[in-house]
Amino acid sequence: MMLRILFHVLILLRIEAALVDRTFLQNAKAKGAVCLDGSPPVYHLDRGSGIGINNWLVHIEGGGWCNNVPSCLVRKNSKQGSSKDMAKQLNFSGILSSESQFNPDFHNWNRIKIRYCDCASFTGDVETATKLYFRGARIFLAVMEELLEKGMKNAENAILSGCSAGGLTSILHCDNYRALIPESAKVKCISDAGYFINAKSIFGASYVEDFYNGVVTTHGATKNLPLSCTSKEKPGLCFFPQNIVQQIQTPLFIINSAYDSWQINNTLVPPLSDPNNT
């Protein structure tokens, strides 16, 4: 009986998930909008249809951050820092699904997934002497400009969403996204597991604050963080949603677990809390 149920679940998952081809950002190198290793960014676009043809859902993948040159050098050869080994096709499921029974609200919208390859929630923009490219903010803008040319300039409804580090992106860039979309369109942002809090560890250390300070400094992100925050706070503090959401003008919906596993393991009890693994 259990095998039969499992079989039907797997069949349903296969029906729900559609494979969508990757698209490399055009003129990425000319615009300086490249991944951590200098490769062109990737997104996947599944076109809308019918009454959803002028509606757009842009979803940003997560993937964490690097906060200094050594950690970024490690990531540049991974899928979080390079598009070289990214899959040619990606399963679209959940809010990206094209099946109405699984995704009744957005199945016929233009649905896009932007792959994560900058390691700073698409905020960086600085030249370095290393073989690293901190160009996340340029990637965000260049991809949006390409999507506008592909029809998003005619959007009637538009949503910017993201998960984890991508969810933080949807918060940090929420008003920027609104500014790119026609004024007549309805625009909203959704952050799924992207509300990272500034809390001390169980030993009273400000580990995550120090970590985010490193991310902002390394990637030169200050100029791409909300001015409403950076004009009053240290730039690293403006990577925390709690310091910027009150100033966001675009409707923002936040989905977050009360017991976020990443924040428990990296904020409350970070690895440095127990260096001997006792």
Helices and strands as residue ranges (DSSP letters): H 2-16, E 18-24, H 28-31, E 42-46, G 50-52, E 55-60, H 69-75, E 89-92, G 94-96, E 110-114, H 136-149, G 152-154, E 157-163, H 165-172, H 174-180, E 186-192, H 207-219, G 222-224, H 227-230, G 235-239, G 241-243, G 245-247, E 252-255, H 261-263, I 264-268, G 271-273
